[in-house]
Amino acid sequence: MPCATEKGFIANKEVFLLRNLSRGKGIGFFDRRGFYPDFILWVKDDSSQRIVFIEPHGMLHAKAYEHDDKARLHESLPGLAKAMEARTGLKNVVLDSFIVSATRYEDLRSSYENGRWDQKKFAEAHILFPTRSKDYDYIAIIMGQGTTWTDS
C-alpha cells in the first residue's frame, strides 16, 4: 500500500526494505568473490522503480576507493539497468548502491587521500555515514533526494 499519509520523499510510494539472502540464494555481484549486499531497498511509484543495494560496512580497513569493488558497485549499476531494460522491456528502473559506513566520518576521512575527502566527496562516491541533520541526511541521499552541504 502506498505511503499516502507520509510527507516528504516517501509520500505516495510503496517502500520495501528486504534483507538480502546469502551466497547462492540472494542477489550477488562479483562472481570471483561474491558480494551480497545486506539490504535491498525497493521504492515504487506509478511511473518508476528504484532498487538500491545497501551494505552497512566498517570502512577503516577497506581498500582505497579506486580498488574497492563494493564501494564502486554503484558505477556499474546504470549499465546493468540498461541491459535489464533491453532484455525485459521494463522502463524507468533505477539501480543504485550505497555503503553505510560503520566507521565514523572523522576516523575514515584521514584514510582517504590524506584527509582530502569531505562528506560531499564520500556521498558522491556512495559512501554514507548514518547521520541525519538539516545539512546531511543519509536516508534522503539513499532515497535519491540529495542533501544540502556545509563545509566539513
C-alpha positions in Angstrom: 0.0 0.0 0.0 1.4 3.4 -0.9 2.5 5.7 1.9 -0.3 8.1 1.3 -0.2 9.6 4.8 3.5 10.3 4.7 5.1 13.5 3.7 8.4 14.1 2.0 10.3 11.6 -0.1 8.2 8.5 0.6 4.8 10.2 0.0 2.6 8.1 -2.3 5.3 5.5 -2.8 5.5 1.8 -2.0 8.6 1.2 0.1 10.0 -2.3 0.8 13.2 -2.9 2.8 14.4 -6.5 2.2 17.1 -8.5 3.9 19.2 -9.9 1.1 19.9 -13.7 1.3 23.4 -15.0 1.4 25.5 -16.6 -1.3 23.7 -18.9 -3.6 20.2 -17.6 -2.7 20.4 -13.8 -2.7 21.3 -11.2 -5.2 25.0 -11.0 -5.6 27.7 -9.3 -7.6 31.3 -10.1 -8.5 31.4 -13.8 -9.3 35.0 -14.2 -8.3 34.5 -13.1 -4.7 30.8 -12.9 -4.3 29.4 -9.7 -2.8 25.8 -9.9 -1.4 24.8 -6.5 -0.1 22.9 -6.9 3.2 19.8 -5.0 2.2 17.7 -4.2 -0.8 15.5 -1.1 -0.7 12.8 -1.1 -3.3 10.8 2.1 -3.9 7.9 2.0 -6.3 5.5 4.7 -7.6 3.2 4.9 -10.6 5.9 5.7 -13.0 9.2 4.2 -11.7 11.0 1.8 -9.5 14.2 2.4 -7.6 16.2 -0.6 -6.4 19.0 0.2 -4.0 21.5 -2.2 -2.6 22.7 -1.2 0.8 25.8 -2.5 2.7 26.5 -1.4 6.2 30.2 -1.8 6.4 33.1 -0.8 8.6 35.5 1.1 6.3 38.6 1.6 8.4 40.4 -1.3 6.9 38.8 -1.0 3.4 40.9 -0.6 0.3 41.3 2.8 -1.3 38.1 3.7 -3.2 39.6 3.1 -6.6 40.4 -0.5 -5.6 37.2 -1.3 -3.6 34.7 -3.2 -5.8 32.0 -3.0 -3.0 32.2 0.8 -2.8 32.3 1.2 -6.6 29.3 -1.1 -7.3 27.1 2.0 -8.0 29.3 2.8 -11.0 28.3 -0.4 -12.9 24.6 -0.5 -12.0 23.3 2.0 -14.6 24.7 -0.2 -17.3 23.0 -3.2 -15.7 19.7 -1.4 -15.6 20.1 -0.5 -19.3 20.8 -4.2 -20.1 17.8 -5.3 -17.9 15.6 -2.8 -19.8 16.7 -4.2 -23.2 16.1 -7.8 -22.0 12.8 -7.3 -20.2 11.3 -4.1 -21.7 10.9 -2.7 -18.2 11.5 1.1 -18.3 12.2 3.6 -15.5 14.0 1.1 -13.3 16.9 2.8 -11.4 19.5 0.5 -9.8 21.8 2.0 -7.2 24.0 1.1 -4.3 25.5 2.6 -1.1 27.9 1.7 1.6 26.7 3.0 5.0 29.9 3.3 6.9 30.0 2.0 10.5 33.3 3.8 10.7 32.8 7.4 11.8 33.5 10.1 9.2 36.2 11.7 11.4 38.0 8.4 11.5 37.6 7.4 7.9 38.5 10.8 6.4 42.2 10.6 7.2 42.4 7.3 5.3 41.1 8.8 2.0 43.6 10.9 0.1 45.3 12.1 3.2 42.1 13.7 4.6 41.0 15.5 1.4 37.6 13.8 1.2 34.8 15.7 2.8 31.3 14.3 3.4 30.2 15.5 0.0 33.0 13.6 -1.8 32.1 10.5 0.2 28.5 10.9 -0.7 29.4 11.3 -4.4 31.3 8.0 -4.1 28.1 6.5 -2.5 29.8 6.1 0.9 27.5 7.5 3.6 27.6 8.0 7.3 24.5 7.1 9.4 23.7 10.7 10.5 20.7 12.9 9.9 20.6 16.7 10.2 19.3 19.6 8.2 22.6 19.6 6.4 23.2 15.9 5.9 20.6 13.2 5.7 21.9 9.8 4.6 18.4 8.4 4.2 17.4 11.3 1.8 20.5 10.6 -0.2 19.7 6.8 -0.4 16.2 7.7 -1.5 17.6 9.9 -4.3 16.6 13.2 -2.7 20.1 14.6 -2.3 21.0 16.9 0.6 22.5 20.3 1.3 26.1 20.7 2.1 28.1 22.6 4.7 31.8 22.9 5.0 33.3 19.7 6.6 
